[in-house]
Amino acid sequence: MTLPTGQISMSQIAAELGISATGLNLNHGWVRALAGRPSGGISFSDLRGQSGRIDGSYPTQVAGGGKYISINAPFFGATVSRLLFAGPAGQTSYALEVSTGCRWNGNVSVRNNTTGGSIVLPWNGSGWSLATGDGSLIRTSTTDSFSIVPA
């Protein structure tokens, strides 16, 4: 999703971030990251056209001993390119790749809406990754629906 470029409301901001509007305000850390304003004044105009969640259906691709989905969607001022899973048994890992300039450097939740599976990935300094997993979040030879939000 992306927030509208015109008038917006706190409920739209909450929906964009996947959180409750109850008690949400412009000083919330996720809202500040979305607006690109870590400190100082912030207004609704700072949030217009910003993307703080990814929702979509993506086909699985297989390459180089791993599997991945190409995403190429805006997220906190950057572009998330793909979610991948790779590695031999016992040494597996998930990675969510993002371009430079991403304003969110906290955890993200990746949910496969088709299967109900989800994983929380911590920020590693240049993207999000977790050096363990069974690979079930990304199924081979399917197109599944995914959601990615701050966690």
C-alpha positions in Angstrom: 0.0 0.0 0.0 0.9 3.6 -0.2 -0.6 6.5 1.6 -2.6 8.9 -0.6 -0.9 12.1 -1.8 -4.0 14.2 -0.7 -5.7 14.3 2.6 -4.9 11.5 5.0 -6.1 10.4 8.5 -4.5 8.6 11.5 -6.6 5.5 10.7 -5.0 5.4 7.2 -1.5 5.8 8.7 -2.3 3.0 11.2 -3.6 0.7 8.4 -0.4 1.4 6.4 1.8 0.4 9.3 -0.4 -2.6 10.3 -1.1 -1.3 13.8 -4.0 -0.1 15.9 -5.0 3.6 15.6 -5.8 3.6 19.3 -3.2 5.8 21.0 -1.3 6.3 17.7 0.2 9.7 17.3 2.7 11.5 15.0 5.5 10.9 17.5 5.3 7.1 17.3 8.7 5.7 16.1 7.2 4.0 13.1 5.3 7.1 12.0 8.5 9.2 12.3 10.4 6.7 10.3 7.7 6.6 7.6 7.8 10.4 7.4 11.6 10.5 7.4 11.6 12.8 10.5 13.5 11.3 13.4 13.1 14.4 15.5 11.5 17.8 15.4 8.2 18.8 13.9 6.2 16.4 11.9 2.9 16.9 9.9 0.5 14.8 7.8 2.1 16.3 4.7 5.4 14.5 5.6 3.5 11.2 5.3 1.7 11.8 1.9 2.7 9.2 -0.7 4.8 7.2 1.7 4.8 3.3 1.9 5.2 1.5 5.2 3.9 -1.9 4.2 4.0 -4.3 1.3 1.1 -6.5 0.3 1.0 -8.6 -2.9 1.0 -12.0 -4.6 4.4 -13.2 -5.7 5.5 -16.3 -7.6 8.4 -18.3 -6.2 11.6 -18.5 -8.2 14.4 -21.0 -7.7 18.1 -20.3 -8.4 21.5 -21.2 -7.0 20.3 -23.7 -4.4 17.7 -21.4 -2.9 14.3 -19.9 -3.6 13.1 -16.3 -3.6 10.3 -14.0 -4.5 10.9 -10.8 -6.4 9.1 -7.9 -4.7 10.4 -4.5 -6.0 8.1 -2.4 -3.8 8.6 0.9 -2.0 9.1 0.7 1.8 10.1 3.5 4.1 11.8 5.6 1.4 13.6 2.7 -0.2 12.8 -0.4 -2.4 12.5 -3.9 -1.1 13.8 -6.1 -4.0 13.3 -9.7 -2.8 12.8 -12.1 0.0 15.1 -15.2 -0.3 15.7 -18.4 1.5 19.0 -20.3 0.9 21.5 -22.6 2.5 22.1 -26.3 3.1 20.2 -28.2 5.9 21.2 -26.9 9.3 22.7 -23.7 7.8 19.7 -22.0 6.3 18.8 -18.4 6.3 16.1 -15.8 5.3 17.0 -12.4 3.9 14.9 -9.5 2.9 16.9 -7.2 0.6 16.4 -3.4 0.4 18.0 -0.5 -1.4 20.1 2.1 0.5 18.2 4.9 2.2 15.7 2.8 4.1 14.3 4.8 7.0 13.1 1.7 9.0 15.9 -0.2 10.7 13.9 -2.2 13.2 12.4 -5.6 12.9 10.0 -6.6 10.1 7.3 -9.2 10.1 7.0 -11.2 6.9 3.7 -13.1 6.6 2.6 -15.6 4.0 -1.1 -14.9 3.9 -1.8 -18.0 1.9 -0.4 -20.4 4.4 -0.5 -18.3 7.6 3.2 -18.7 8.2 5.2 -15.8 9.4 8.7 -14.8 10.6 10.2 -11.7 12.2 13.5 -10.6 10.7 15.9 -8.3 12.5 17.8 -5.5 10.8 21.4 -6.4 9.9 22.7 -3.0 8.9 21.8 -3.2 5.2 18.6 -5.3 5.2 16.8 -7.9 7.3 18.0 -11.4 7.8 17.7 -14.4 10.1 20.3 -17.2 10.0 17.9 -20.0 10.7 14.6 -21.3 9.3 13.0 -24.2 7.6 12.2 -22.5 4.4 8.5 -23.2 4.6 7.6 -19.5 4.3 8.5 -19.5 0.6 6.9 -22.5 -1.1 8.3 -23.8 -4.3 6.3 -23.6 -7.6 3.5 -21.4 -6.1 2.3 -17.9 -6.1 1.4 -16.8 -2.6 0.2 -13.6 -1.0 2.6 -11.9 1.4 2.5 -8.9 3.8 5.6 -7.1 5.1 5.2 -4.6 8.0 7.4 -3.2 10.8 7.4 -5.5 13.9 
